[in-house]
Amino acid sequence: MQLPIQEMAHSGHILTHEPPPRPAGSTGRASSRRYHLQPGDWSFLTAGKPLPRWMPWSPLWRIVQETFDALADAGDSPRHPALISSQLREGLSSLGQELGAAGLLPVLGFRSTAPGAELLATLSETLPSALSRK
């Protein structure tokens, strides 16, 4: 996969952002090169429409997991809304920076002071459409 990407970068069909050079004597993994497309070169793939926006799937699937973790398992007695609210709020606050960086906070429409029932309603309303975004 790396060779075709390098060839497309060399031809100018994709652009790269080179990471800064590593300081002498540093250890560990170096920064990765970032690639992005020249929209005009790729418009034939979308019949002239804008290229689809990259969806950051990792934080979205982590929200799904946090939601499943907060809800009672099938066959168990339902959890109290305050417990659900607390667990969801804790999970979502740990994801807040990642969701913000991914541009997902406006898509999901969370209120930081929402009670558990509202958090669940917001998730059930916004999460399916966020998962099906193209």
Backbone torsions as a table, in degrees:
resi	resn	phi	psi	omega
1	MET	NA	-36.3	-175.8
2	GLN	-63.2	-39.9	-177.3
3	LEU	-62.4	-48.5	177.6
4	PRO	-61.1	-36.6	178.7
5	ILE	-64.7	-43.0	178.7
6	GLN	-63.8	-39.5	178.6
7	GLU	-65.9	-40.8	178.0
8	MET	-66.8	-35.3	176.5
9	ALA	-67.6	-41.1	179.4
10	HIS	-64.2	-35.8	179.9
11	SER	-79.6	-13.3	178.1
12	GLY	93.0	4.3	179.2
13	HIS	-77.0	-24.4	169.8
14	ILE	-128.4	152.1	-179.2
15	LEU	-106.1	153.1	179.1
16	THR	-125.2	152.6	171.4
17	HIS	-115.4	109.8	-177.4
18	GLU	-77.7	134.2	176.1
19	PRO	-68.6	153.9	177.5
20	PRO	-64.9	151.7	179.5
21	PRO	-62.7	146.8	179.0
22	ARG	-76.6	141.5	177.2
23	PRO	-63.4	147.6	178.9
24	ALA	-58.9	136.3	177.4
25	GLY	82.5	0.6	-179.6
26	SER	-77.4	151.6	179.2
27	THR	-120.6	167.9	179.5
28	GLY	100.2	-175.3	-176.0
29	ARG	-81.4	139.3	178.6
30	ALA	-80.7	163.6	176.1
31	SER	-66.3	150.7	179.2
32	SER	-89.8	151.6	175.3
33	ARG	-73.7	140.4	178.5
34	ARG	-107.8	139.9	-178.4
35	TYR	-117.2	147.7	169.8
36	HIS	-147.6	161.6	-172.5
37	LEU	-93.0	152.6	167.6
38	GLN	-85.9	106.8	-173.7
39	PRO	-54.0	-40.0	-178.8
40	GLY	-63.5	-34.3	-179.3
41	ASP	-71.0	-20.9	-173.9
42	TRP	-113.4	6.0	-176.7
43	SER	-64.5	-23.4	178.0
44	PHE	-62.8	-23.0	179.3
45	LEU	-74.3	-23.0	-175.8
46	THR	-117.1	16.1	-179.6
47	ALA	55.1	39.6	176.4
48	GLY	85.9	-9.3	177.6
49	LYS	-76.1	160.9	178.4
50	PRO	-62.1	149.8	176.0
51	LEU	-63.3	145.3	177.7
52	PRO	-63.8	149.5	179.3
53	ARG	-84.3	139.3	178.3
54	TRP	-64.5	131.7	177.7
55	MET	-99.4	121.3	177.7
56	PRO	-76.2	94.8	-171.9
57	TRP	-70.2	-34.0	-174.3
58	SER	-56.1	-52.4	180.0
59	PRO	-65.9	-31.2	179.6
60	LEU	-66.5	-44.2	179.3
61	TRP	-71.1	-27.1	175.3
62	ARG	-68.0	-34.7	175.6
63	ILE	-64.2	-43.0	178.0
64	VAL	-57.6	-46.5	-179.6
65	GLN	-63.6	-42.7	178.3
66	GLU	-60.6	-39.8	179.7
67	THR	-65.6	-46.8	177.6
68	PHE	-60.6	-39.5	179.7
69	ASP	-64.8	-33.2	-177.9
70	ALA	-77.5	-26.2	-178.0
71	LEU	-85.6	155.9	177.7
72	ALA	-71.7	147.6	175.9
73	ASP	-67.9	154.7	178.7
74	ALA	-56.5	132.9	179.8
75	GLY	92.2	-19.4	176.8
76	ASP	-80.5	160.7	176.6
77	SER	-72.0	147.0	-178.0
78	PRO	-60.6	145.6	177.3
79	ARG	-81.0	154.0	178.5
80	HIS	-67.2	138.8	-179.5
81	PRO	-54.8	-33.5	179.3
82	ALA	-66.5	-37.1	178.0
83	LEU	-68.0	-42.4	177.3
84	ILE	-61.7	-46.1	-179.9
85	SER	-58.5	-47.5	-178.7
86	SER	-61.9	-46.1	-178.1
87	GLN	-67.2	-42.0	178.1
88	LEU	-65.0	-43.9	-178.8
89	ARG	-62.6	-40.5	178.7
90	GLU	-64.4	-46.0	179.5
91	GLY	-64.7	-42.8	-178.5
92	LEU	-70.7	-32.9	178.6
93	SER	-67.8	-34.0	177.7
94	SER	-70.6	-23.2	178.2
95	LEU	-93.7	-6.9	-172.1
96	GLY	-51.7	-48.6	-177.9
97	GLN	-66.0	-40.9	179.7
98	GLU	-66.1	-40.8	177.7
99	LEU	-65.6	-40.9	178.6
100	GLY	-64.2	-44.7	179.9
101	ALA	-63.7	-31.6	-179.5
102	ALA	-83.8	-4.7	-179.5
103	GLY	74.6	22.6	-176.1
104	LEU	-94.9	-14.6	-178.7
105	LEU	-60.5	-46.4	177.6
106	PRO	-65.3	-32.7	179.8
107	VAL	-65.5	-38.9	-175.2
108	LEU	-87.1	-24.0	173.2
109	GLY	64.7	40.1	179.3
110	PHE	-78.0	146.0	168.7
111	ARG	-108.6	130.1	-175.0
112	SER	-64.1	-24.7	-178.2
113	THR	-102.2	11.9	-177.2
114	ALA	-67.1	138.2	174.5
115	PRO	-70.8	168.9	-175.9
116	GLY	-55.3	-42.8	-179.0
117	ALA	-62.5	-39.4	179.1
118	GLU	-70.5	-39.0	177.1
119	LEU	-59.8	-44.7	178.7
120	LEU	-64.8	-41.4	178.6
121	ALA	-63.4	-42.4	178.9
122	THR	-63.7	-44.3	178.3
123	LEU	-62.1	-44.5	-178.1
124	SER	-67.6	-24.1	-180.0
125	GLU	-86.0	-40.7	-171.7
126	THR	-100.2	-28.0	-175.3
127	LEU	-65.3	-43.7	178.8
128	PRO	-59.4	-41.7	179.9
129	SER	-70.6	-33.3	176.7
130	ALA	-66.9	-37.1	179.0
131	LEU	-71.4	-24.0	-178.4
132	SER	-99.4	6.7	178.0
133	ARG	-62.6	144.6	178.8
134	LYS	-115.6	NA	NA
